C-alpha cells in the first residue's frame, strides 16, 4: 500500500525514479514486497520504463558477482 501511495503522488511535469532490488527482500514469508507488486501493476503502462540490472552489472567485488549468479541460478531452478 505504501508503494501505491507513493507512486500515485506524482505531480504534473514531475519525474520519478524508484530504485530497489527485488532479490533483497527481508519480509516475513508469504509477504509480498511493494516493489514486486508495483512492477506487476505497472507492467505495460504507457510512460513508464523499467530497467533491470543483472549479474554482469555488479561492480562490487568479483566474488559478489559470483554469489549473485549462484542465487539467480538457484532461483531459476526453483521456478521450474
N, C-alpha and C positions, 0 to 999 in steps of 0.2 A: 504494500500500500504506500510506503514511503517513496518508492521509486516512481510510482504513478503520480503521486502528489508533486514530486519534483519535476517530472517531465511535462506535466500539464501547466506549469507556471511559466513557460517560455513566452516572452513578450514579443510584440511586433518588432521586426527588424533585428531581433536577437539571434545569436548563435549559441549552441550548447554543445559541450563535449563531455561525454561520460566515459571514464576510464575504469577498467576493472579486469580482473582475471577470473573467469568462471570456474577455473580449476582450483582456486584458492578460496574455498568456502569453509567456514568453521561453524556452520549452523548445525543444530541437532539433526539427527537422521529424520528423513521424511519431511524436512522443512526446505522449501524451495527458495533459492536466492532471488532477490529482487532483480538482479542483473539478468539472470537466466529468464525470468518471467518477462521482463521488458524486451529482451531480444526476441522472444517468441511473439509478443504482442505487436511489436512494430515492424515485423518482417513484411517487406513489400510496401510499406507506407512511403508514398512519394515525398521526396525532400529529405529523406533520412538515409545516411550512409553508415555502414558498419565496416570497420577494418579489423580483421582478425590476424593476430601475430601467431607465429608457430615457433617450433623448436629452433629453427635457423635464425630467428630474430633475437634470441637470448644473447646478450652482450656481457654477461657476467662470467664468472669462472667457467672454464670449459667443462668441468665436472657437473656444474649446474645444468648445462645444456643436455648432458647425457642423462641426468636424473629426470629432467622434464621429458625427454624422449622415452625413458623407461616407463614413466607413468602414463604417457599417451599411448604407448603400445599395449600396456595392461588394460587401459580403459577401452581400447578398440576391441580387444579380445573379449572383454566382459560384455560388450554390447551385442556380440554375435549370438 
